[in-house]
Structures are given as structure tokens and as C-alpha cells.
Amino acid sequence: MTYNTEIIRWCNRAAVPKHITFHSARHTNAVLLLENGADIYTVSKRLGHRELRTTQIYAKIVDSKMKEAAEIIPELNIEL
């Protein structure tokens, strides 16, 4: 509860209109770390997960985002 209250204060000061909880901030932090090259073991330890398998959920999100990004590129029809 204390963490959520502080996060709400930060959001208000930053004029962020969304409702953000400690859990969503923690999730965002994990995904951002993985997207920016942190290894999954380090992220797992940072989150305090006992099982690496728990952290792999975040890695799957990053993998799906990479696939989505690759699909944005239009198909080129080049004749040789």
C-alpha cells in the first residue's frame, strides 16, 4: 500500500493520467530491462524470483514484441 501511494504521487507530479500500481511498475521495469539487453538471470535476481521459469514470462513478452516489430516491415516485391 505504501509503495502504491508513492507511485501515485510520482505519477501525479509527472502528470501521468494512468493508474499505476507497484505490480505494474515492477512488470514494466522487468520488460524494459530485458528489452535493453539485461540477461534474464540478472532480471530474475533483481525481481527476487526463486525460479528462472517465473522470469521467463517477461522474456516471452519481449519475444512477442520483437516478432510484432518485424511484421511492421512491408514485404518488398523485387524482381531480379
GUVOKOL-496308 format. One record per residue: x, y, z of N, C-alpha, C in turn; residue in three letters; residue number from 1. Coordinates in Angstrom, 1 decimal. Example, Ala and Ser with C-alpha at 12.3 -4.5 7.8 and 13.67 -1.06 7.14 Angstrom:
<koltors>
13.2/-5.7/7.8/12.3/-4.5/7.8/13.2/-3.3/7.8/ALA/1
12.8/-2.2/7.1/13.7/-1.1/7.1/12.9/0.0/7.9/SER/2
</koltors>
This chain:
<koltors>
0.8/-1.2/0.0/0.0/0.0/0.0/0.9/1.3/0.0/MET/1
1.9/1.3/0.8/2.8/2.4/0.9/3.4/2.7/-0.5/THR/2
3.9/1.6/-1.1/4.5/1.7/-2.4/3.6/2.3/-3.5/TYR/3
2.3/1.8/-3.5/1.3/2.3/-4.4/1.0/3.7/-4.2/ASN/4
1.0/4.2/-3.0/0.7/5.6/-2.7/1.9/6.5/-3.2/THR/5
3.1/6.0/-3.0/4.2/6.8/-3.5/4.2/6.8/-5.1/GLU/6
3.9/5.7/-5.7/3.9/5.6/-7.2/2.8/6.6/-7.7/ILE/7
1.7/6.6/-7.0/0.6/7.6/-7.4/1.1/9.0/-7.3/ILE/8
1.8/9.3/-6.2/2.4/10.7/-6.1/3.3/11.0/-7.2/ARG/9
4.2/10.1/-7.6/5.1/10.3/-8.7/4.3/10.5/-10.0/TRP/10
3.3/9.7/-10.2/2.5/9.9/-11.4/1.8/11.2/-11.5/CYS/11
1.3/11.6/-10.3/0.6/12.9/-10.3/1.6/14.1/-10.6/ASN/12
2.8/14.0/-10.0/3.8/15.1/-10.2/4.2/15.1/-11.7/ARG/13
4.3/13.9/-12.3/4.7/13.8/-13.7/3.5/14.0/-14.7/ALA/14
2.4/14.2/-14.2/1.1/14.4/-15.0/0.8/13.2/-15.8/ALA/15
1.1/12.0/-15.2/0.7/10.8/-15.9/-0.7/10.4/-15.4/VAL/16
-1.7/10.4/-16.4/-3.1/10.2/-16.0/-3.5/8.8/-15.7/PRO/17
-2.6/7.8/-16.0/-3.0/6.4/-15.8/-2.8/6.0/-14.3/LYS/18
-3.6/5.0/-13.9/-3.5/4.4/-12.6/-2.4/3.4/-12.7/HIS/19
-1.3/3.6/-11.9/-0.2/2.6/-12.0/0.0/2.1/-10.6/ILE/20
0.2/0.8/-10.5/0.4/0.1/-9.2/1.8/-0.4/-9.1/THR/21
2.2/-0.8/-7.9/3.6/-1.3/-7.7/3.8/-2.5/-8.7/PHE/22
2.8/-3.4/-8.8/2.9/-4.5/-9.6/3.1/-4.2/-11.1/HIS/23
2.4/-3.2/-11.6/2.6/-2.8/-13.0/3.9/-2.1/-13.2/SER/24
4.4/-1.3/-12.2/5.7/-0.7/-12.3/6.8/-1.8/-12.3/ALA/25
6.6/-2.8/-11.5/7.6/-3.9/-11.4/7.7/-4.6/-12.7/ARG/26
6.5/-4.9/-13.3/6.4/-5.6/-14.6/7.1/-4.8/-15.7/HIS/27
6.8/-3.5/-15.7/7.4/-2.6/-16.7/8.9/-2.6/-16.6/THR/28
9.4/-2.5/-15.3/10.8/-2.5/-15.1/11.5/-3.7/-15.7/ASN/29
10.9/-4.9/-15.4/11.4/-6.2/-15.9/11.5/-6.2/-17.4/ALA/30
10.4/-5.8/-18.1/10.3/-5.8/-19.5/11.3/-4.8/-20.1/VAL/31
11.4/-3.6/-19.5/12.4/-2.7/-20.0/13.8/-3.2/-19.9/LEU/32
14.1/-3.8/-18.8/15.5/-4.4/-18.6/15.8/-5.4/-19.7/LEU/33
14.9/-6.3/-19.9/15.1/-7.3/-20.9/15.2/-6.7/-22.3/LEU/34
14.3/-5.8/-22.6/14.3/-5.1/-24.0/15.6/-4.4/-24.2/GLU/35
16.3/-4.0/-23.2/17.5/-3.2/-23.3/18.8/-4.0/-23.0/ASN/36
18.6/-5.3/-23.1/19.8/-6.2/-23.1/20.2/-6.8/-21.8/GLY/37
19.5/-6.6/-20.7/19.8/-7.3/-19.4/19.6/-8.8/-19.6/ALA/38
20.5/-9.6/-19.0/20.3/-11.0/-19.1/19.2/-11.5/-18.1/ASP/39
18.5/-12.5/-18.5/17.3/-13.0/-17.8/17.7/-13.4/-16.3/ILE/40
18.9/-13.9/-16.1/19.3/-14.3/-14.8/19.4/-13.1/-13.8/TYR/41
20.0/-12.0/-14.3/20.1/-10.8/-13.6/18.7/-10.2/-13.2/THR/42
17.8/-10.2/-14.2/16.5/-9.7/-14.0/15.7/-10.6/-13.0/VAL/43
15.9/-11.9/-13.1/15.3/-12.8/-12.1/15.8/-12.5/-10.7/SER/44
17.0/-12.3/-10.5/17.6/-12.0/-9.2/17.0/-10.7/-8.7/LYS/45
17.0/-9.7/-9.6/16.5/-8.4/-9.2/15.0/-8.4/-8.8/ARG/46
14.2/-9.2/-9.4/12.8/-9.4/-9.0/12.6/-10.3/-7.8/LEU/47
13.7/-11.0/-7.5/13.6/-11.9/-6.3/12.9/-13.2/-6.6/GLY/48
12.9/-13.6/-7.9/12.2/-14.9/-8.2/13.1/-16.0/-7.8/HIS/49
12.4/-17.1/-7.3/13.2/-18.3/-6.9/13.5/-19.1/-8.1/ARG/50
12.5/-19.1/-9.1/12.7/-19.9/-10.3/12.9/-19.0/-11.5/GLU/51
13.8/-19.4/-12.3/14.1/-18.7/-13.5/12.9/-18.8/-14.4/LEU/52
12.1/-19.8/-14.3/10.9/-20.1/-15.1/9.9/-18.9/-14.9/ARG/53
9.8/-18.4/-13.7/8.9/-17.3/-13.4/9.3/-16.0/-14.3/THR/54
10.6/-15.8/-14.4/11.1/-14.6/-15.1/10.9/-14.8/-16.6/THR/55
10.9/-16.0/-17.1/10.8/-16.3/-18.5/9.5/-15.8/-19.1/GLN/56
8.5/-15.6/-18.2/7.2/-15.0/-18.7/7.5/-13.6/-19.3/ILE/57
8.3/-12.8/-18.6/8.7/-11.5/-19.2/9.4/-11.6/-20.5/TYR/58
10.3/-12.6/-20.6/11.1/-12.8/-21.8/10.2/-13.1/-23.0/ALA/59
9.1/-13.9/-22.7/8.1/-14.2/-23.8/7.4/-13.0/-24.3/LYS/60
7.2/-12.0/-23.4/6.6/-10.7/-23.8/7.5/-10.0/-24.7/ILE/61
8.8/-10.0/-24.4/9.8/-9.3/-25.2/9.9/-10.0/-26.6/VAL/62
9.9/-11.3/-26.6/10.0/-12.1/-27.8/8.8/-11.7/-28.7/ASP/63
7.6/-11.7/-28.2/6.4/-11.4/-29.0/6.5/-10.0/-29.5/SER/64
7.0/-9.0/-28.8/7.1/-7.6/-29.2/8.1/-7.6/-30.4/LYS/65
9.2/-8.4/-30.3/10.2/-8.4/-31.4/9.5/-8.9/-32.7/MET/66
8.7/-9.9/-32.6/8.0/-10.5/-33.7/7.0/-9.5/-34.3/LYS/67
6.3/-8.8/-33.5/5.4/-7.7/-33.9/6.2/-6.6/-34.7/GLU/68
7.3/-6.2/-34.2/8.1/-5.2/-34.8/8.6/-5.7/-36.2/ALA/69
9.0/-6.9/-36.3/9.5/-7.5/-37.6/8.4/-7.5/-38.6/ALA/70
7.1/-7.7/-38.2/6.0/-7.8/-39.1/5.6/-6.4/-39.6/GLU/71
6.1/-5.3/-39.0/5.8/-4.0/-39.4/6.4/-3.7/-40.8/ILE/72
7.6/-4.3/-41.0/8.3/-4.0/-42.2/7.5/-4.6/-43.4/ILE/73
7.2/-3.7/-44.4/6.4/-4.2/-45.5/7.2/-5.2/-46.4/PRO/74
6.4/-6.0/-47.0/7.0/-7.0/-47.9/7.4/-6.3/-49.2/GLU/75
8.6/-6.6/-49.6/9.1/-6.0/-50.9/9.1/-7.0/-52.0/LEU/76
8.5/-6.6/-53.1/8.4/-7.4/-54.3/9.5/-6.9/-55.3/ASN/77
10.6/-7.6/-55.2/11.8/-7.2/-56.0/12.0/-8.3/-57.1/ILE/78
12.0/-7.8/-58.3/12.2/-8.8/-59.4/13.7/-8.6/-59.9/GLU/79
14.3/-9.7/-60.0/15.7/-9.7/-60.5/15.8/-10.0/-61.9/LEU/80
</koltors>
